Amino acid sequence: MQERRKFKKRFCKYCESKIDLIDYKDIAQLKFSLSERFKIMPRRLTGNCKHHQEMVTIAIKRARQTALIPYIVDRKNVVESPLDMIK
């Protein structure tokens, strides 16, 4: 019989910091919820609670509409860390 893997419990960093509102203009805070291709990372990887994950998703989508975060990364011009472009 297979042995079940034990993963460490992830906690919501926004609940620990007691953050009520996630602003779309604060890109430094949002970049921890984005992958290297600027995709929104799921809850199981970030450890966010449902409430804060929904707020992060809305903030990232608003930041994309205002051109603070790109929608996609060009595959031909690969950058080592696209998050360094965001300042």
Backbone as a printed PyTorch tensor [residue, N CA C, xyz], in Angstrom:
tensor([[[  0.8290,  -1.1740,   0.0000],
         [  0.0000,   0.0000,   0.0000],
         [  0.8840,   1.2520,   0.0000]],

        [[  0.4450,   2.2520,  -0.7490],
         [  1.2480,   3.4650,  -0.8590],
         [  1.1280,   4.3120,   0.3970]],

        [[  2.2190,   4.9590,   0.6850],
         [  2.2280,   5.8520,   1.8330],
         [  1.8460,   7.2520,   1.3720]],

        [[  0.9820,   7.8980,   2.1040],
         [  0.5300,   9.2430,   1.7260],
         [  1.6300,  10.2570,   2.0160]],

        [[  1.7740,  11.1910,   1.0910],
         [  2.7570,  12.2570,   1.2920],
         [  2.1960,  13.2820,   2.2570]],

        [[  3.0610,  13.7840,   3.0800],
         [  2.6470,  14.8140,   4.0220],
         [  3.2460,  16.1400,   3.5690]],

        [[  2.3780,  17.0730,   3.2650],
         [  2.8110,  18.3890,   2.8440],
         [  2.6530,  19.3600,   4.0100]],

        [[  3.4770,  20.3720,   4.0180],
         [  3.3420,  21.3410,   5.0950],
         [  2.1340,  22.2260,   4.8330]],

        [[  1.4770,  22.6140,   5.8840],
         [  0.2850,  23.4330,   5.7970],
         [  0.6810,  24.8460,   5.4190]],

        [[  0.0330,  25.3650,   4.3810],
         [  0.3020,  26.7360,   3.9470],
         [ -0.7350,  27.6560,   4.5550]],

        [[ -0.2980,  28.8320,   4.9440],
         [ -1.1820,  29.7940,   5.5640],
         [ -1.3200,  31.0240,   4.6810]],

        [[ -2.4450,  31.6550,   4.7800],
         [ -2.7080,  32.8610,   4.0020],
         [ -1.8790,  34.0120,   4.5770]],

        [[ -1.0000,  34.5630,   3.7560],
         [ -0.1470,  35.6470,   4.2420],
         [ -0.9330,  36.9460,   4.4220]],

        [[ -2.0580,  37.0640,   3.7220],
         [ -2.8720,  38.2610,   3.8630],
         [ -3.6600,  38.2300,   5.1750]],

        [[ -4.0900,  37.0430,   5.5990],
         [ -4.7850,  36.9250,   6.8920],
         [ -3.8140,  37.1710,   8.0400]],

        [[ -2.5800,  36.6760,   7.9110],
         [ -1.5880,  36.8860,   8.9570],
         [ -1.2290,  38.3600,   9.0970]],

        [[ -1.1950,  39.0780,   7.9610],
         [ -0.8710,  40.5070,   7.9910],
         [ -2.0980,  41.3730,   8.2660]],

        [[ -3.2730,  40.7380,   8.3140],
         [ -4.5480,  41.4220,   8.5540],
         [ -4.8050,  42.5060,   7.5100]],

        [[ -4.6530,  42.1310,   6.2290],
         [ -4.8860,  43.0490,   5.1220],
         [ -6.3390,  42.9330,   4.7060]],

        [[ -7.0380,  44.0620,   4.6900],
         [ -8.4540,  44.0720,   4.3290],
         [ -8.6700,  44.3030,   2.8440]],

        [[ -7.8070,  45.0840,   2.2160],
         [ -7.9800,  45.4460,   0.8160],
         [ -6.6750,  45.2260,   0.0630]],

        [[ -6.7700,  44.5430,  -1.0670],
         [ -5.6060,  44.3310,  -1.9280],
         [ -5.7480,  45.2850,  -3.1060]],

        [[ -4.8200,  46.2260,  -3.2080],
         [ -4.9060,  47.2690,  -4.2170],
         [ -4.2310,  46.8080,  -5.5060]],

        [[ -4.8560,  47.1140,  -6.6340],
         [ -4.3030,  46.6870,  -7.9240],
         [ -3.0760,  47.4990,  -8.3000]],

        [[ -2.8530,  48.6500,  -7.6700],
         [ -1.7040,  49.4830,  -7.9990],
         [ -0.4390,  49.0530,  -7.2620]],

        [[ -0.5920,  48.2160,  -6.2560],
         [  0.5490,  47.7260,  -5.4850],
         [  1.0800,  46.4520,  -6.1410]],

        [[  1.9230,  46.6190,  -7.1350],
         [  2.3940,  45.4920,  -7.9300],
         [  3.3910,  44.6470,  -7.1560]],

        [[  4.1200,  45.2390,  -6.2400],
         [  5.0770,  44.4670,  -5.4470],
         [  4.3680,  43.4040,  -4.6210]],

        [[  3.1690,  43.7020,  -4.1820],
         [  2.3930,  42.7440,  -3.4140],
         [  1.7510,  41.6890,  -4.3160]],

        [[  1.3940,  42.0730,  -5.5260],
         [  0.7260,  41.1600,  -6.4400],
         [  1.6810,  40.1740,  -7.1150]],

        [[  2.9540,  40.5200,  -7.2250],
         [  3.8630,  39.6750,  -7.9940],
         [  4.1260,  38.3310,  -7.3180]],

        [[  3.8060,  38.1950,  -6.0280],
         [  3.9750,  36.9090,  -5.3560],
         [  2.8660,  35.9330,  -5.7290]],

        [[  1.7930,  36.4260,  -6.3360],
         [  0.6940,  35.5680,  -6.7650],
         [  0.7270,  35.3170,  -8.2610]],

        [[  1.8000,  35.7100,  -8.9220],
         [  1.9440,  35.5050, -10.3610],
         [  3.0810,  34.5330, -10.6330]],

        [[  2.9230,  33.7270, -11.6880],
         [  3.9980,  32.8290, -12.0970],
         [  4.9730,  33.6000, -12.9870]],

        [[  6.0010,  32.9050, -13.4720],
         [  6.9880,  33.5720, -14.3220],
         [  6.4320,  33.9430, -15.6780]],

        [[  5.3020,  33.3700, -16.0480],
         [  4.6240,  33.7460, -17.2970],
         [  3.4140,  34.6250, -17.0350]],

        [[  3.3560,  35.2280, -15.8880],
         [  2.3030,  36.1530, -15.4750],
         [  0.9260,  35.5000, -15.4090]],

        [[  0.8900,  34.2230, -15.0730],
         [ -0.3840,  33.5710, -14.8320],
         [ -0.6860,  33.6480, -13.3440]],

        [[ -1.9650,  33.6690, -13.0080],
         [ -2.3720,  33.7330, -11.6140],
         [ -2.1630,  32.3540, -10.9910]],

        [[ -1.4310,  32.3160,  -9.8940],
         [ -1.1480,  31.0420,  -9.2430],
         [ -2.3520,  30.6010,  -8.4220]],

        [[ -2.6160,  29.2910,  -8.3740],
         [ -3.7870,  28.7990,  -7.6440],
         [ -3.5940,  28.8380,  -6.1250]],

        [[ -4.7050,  28.6540,  -5.4250],
         [ -4.6990,  28.6920,  -3.9680],
         [ -3.8370,  27.6000,  -3.3640]],

        [[ -3.8160,  26.4440,  -3.9830],
         [ -3.0680,  25.3290,  -3.4060],
         [ -1.5630,  25.5780,  -3.4140]],

        [[ -1.0910,  26.4740,  -4.2970],
         [  0.3320,  26.8060,  -4.3340],
         [  0.6680,  28.0210,  -3.4790]],

        [[ -0.2030,  29.0130,  -3.4600],
         [  0.0780,  30.2280,  -2.6960],
         [ -0.3250,  30.1000,  -1.2370]],

        [[ -1.3440,  29.2860,  -0.9540],
         [ -1.8050,  29.1360,   0.4210],
         [ -2.8140,  30.1860,   0.8340]],

        [[ -3.3010,  30.9740,  -0.1150],
         [ -4.2730,  32.0130,   0.2150],
         [ -5.6190,  31.4020,   0.5710]],

        [[ -6.3680,  32.1090,   1.4080],
         [ -7.7330,  31.6840,   1.6960],
         [ -8.6180,  32.0980,   0.5110]],

        [[ -9.8430,  31.6040,   0.5100],
         [-10.7350,  31.8510,  -0.6280],
         [-11.0300,  33.3340,  -0.7980]],

        [[-11.2800,  34.0260,   0.3020],
         [-11.6170,  35.4470,   0.2560],
         [-10.4760,  36.2700,  -0.3410]],

        [[ -9.2620,  36.0360,   0.1310],
         [ -8.1270,  36.8120,  -0.3580],
         [ -7.7120,  36.4000,  -1.7640]],

        [[ -7.9020,  35.1320,  -2.1270],
         [ -7.5780,  34.7100,  -3.4930],
         [ -8.4950,  35.3960,  -4.4970]],

        [[ -9.7710,  35.5550,  -4.1460],
         [-10.6920,  36.2730,  -5.0310],
         [-10.2860,  37.7380,  -5.1690]],

        [[ -9.8450,  38.3540,  -4.0710],
         [ -9.3890,  39.7420,  -4.1230],
         [ -8.1190,  39.8810,  -4.9610]],

        [[ -7.2110,  38.9230,  -4.8450],
         [ -5.9790,  38.9420,  -5.6340],
         [ -6.3020,  38.8050,  -7.1160]],

        [[ -7.2290,  37.8990,  -7.4350],
         [ -7.6120,  37.6860,  -8.8330],
         [ -8.1990,  38.9460,  -9.4440]],

        [[ -9.0860,  39.6100,  -8.7230],
         [ -9.6910,  40.8510,  -9.2220],
         [ -8.6360,  41.9410,  -9.3780]],

        [[ -7.7170,  42.0320,  -8.4180],
         [ -6.6730,  43.0630,  -8.4830],
         [ -5.7320,  42.8260,  -9.6580]],

        [[ -5.3890,  41.5660,  -9.9270],
         [ -4.5050,  41.2680, -11.0500],
         [ -5.1960,  41.5720, -12.3720]],

        [[ -6.4730,  41.2410, -12.4730],
         [ -7.2020,  41.5280, -13.7020],
         [ -7.3340,  43.0350, -13.9370]],

        [[ -7.5230,  43.7940, -12.8840],
         [ -7.5840,  45.2560, -13.0240],
         [ -6.2270,  45.8230, -13.4060]],

        [[ -5.1580,  45.2770, -12.8360],
         [ -3.8170,  45.7470, -13.1730],
         [ -3.4730,  45.4290, -14.6240]],

        [[ -3.9850,  44.3100, -15.1340],
         [ -3.7720,  43.9890, -16.5420],
         [ -4.5150,  44.9650, -17.4400]],

        [[ -5.7250,  45.3390, -17.0630],
         [ -6.4960,  46.2710, -17.8850],
         [ -5.8580,  47.6530, -17.9200]],

        [[ -5.2180,  48.0640, -16.8420],
         [ -4.5670,  49.3700, -16.8140],
         [ -3.1230,  49.3050, -17.2970]],

        [[ -2.7010,  48.1550, -17.8160],
         [ -1.3710,  47.9410, -18.4090],
         [ -0.2420,  48.0510, -17.3920]],

        [[ -0.5070,  47.7130, -16.1400],
         [  0.5570,  47.6460, -15.1450],
         [  1.2450,  46.2920, -15.1770]],

        [[  0.4980,  45.2650, -15.5720],
         [  1.0050,  43.9040, -15.6910],
         [  0.6610,  43.4190, -17.0970]],

        [[  1.5950,  42.7820, -17.7990],
         [  1.2640,  42.2860, -19.1440],
         [  0.3410,  41.0710, -19.0810]],

        [[ -0.4270,  40.8830, -20.1450],
         [ -1.2970,  39.7080, -20.2290],
         [ -0.4880,  38.4480, -20.4720]],

        [[  0.4860,  38.5230, -21.3840],
         [  1.2950,  37.3610, -21.7300],
         [  2.7550,  37.7710, -21.8150]],

        [[  3.6120,  36.7690, -21.8460],
         [  5.0400,  36.9810, -22.0260],
         [  5.4050,  36.4040, -23.3840]],

        [[  6.1820,  37.1460, -24.1450],
         [  6.6010,  36.7010, -25.4720],
         [  7.5450,  35.5110, -25.3440]],

        [[  7.2430,  34.4240, -26.0340],
         [  8.0640,  33.2200, -25.9560],
         [  9.3870,  33.3740, -26.6890]],

        [[  9.4140,  34.2210, -27.7160],
         [ 10.6360,  34.3790, -28.5040],
         [ 11.6910,  35.1710, -27.7480]],

        [[ 11.2610,  36.1990, -27.0380],
         [ 12.1870,  37.0120, -26.2590],
         [ 12.0840,  36.5920, -24.7980]],

        [[ 12.7530,  35.5030, -24.4660],
         [ 12.6690,  34.9580, -23.1190],
         [ 13.5340,  35.7930, -22.1860]],

        [[ 12.9400,  36.1980, -21.0780],
         [ 13.6440,  36.9540, -20.0570],
         [ 13.8070,  36.0370, -18.8570]],

        [[ 14.9370,  36.1410, -18.1720],
         [ 15.1640,  35.2560, -17.0280],
         [ 14.1090,  35.4610, -15.9510]],

        [[ 13.8340,  36.6810, -15.6170],
         [ 12.8300,  36.9690, -14.6060],
         [ 11.9650,  38.1340, -15.0900]],

        [[ 10.7970,  37.8400, -15.6230],
         [  9.9350,  38.9220, -16.1280],
         [  9.4130,  39.8240, -15.0140]],

        [[  9.4660,  39.3650, -13.7720],
         [  9.0070,  40.2050, -12.6710],
         [  9.9760,  41.3480, -12.4010]],

        [[ 11.2050,  41.2440, -12.8990],
         [ 12.1480,  42.3480, -12.7510],
         [ 11.7590,  43.5400, -13.6200]],

        [[ 10.9770,  43.2720, -14.6720],
         [ 10.5160,  44.3650, -15.5380],
         [  9.5190,  45.2440, -14.7950]],

        [[  8.8040,  44.6710, -13.8430],
         [  7.7910,  45.4200, -13.0790],
         [  8.4990,  46.1950, -11.9790]],

        [[  8.2470,  47.4750, -11.9250],
         [  8.8590,  48.2880, -10.8620],
         [  7.8410,  49.2020, -10.2760]]])
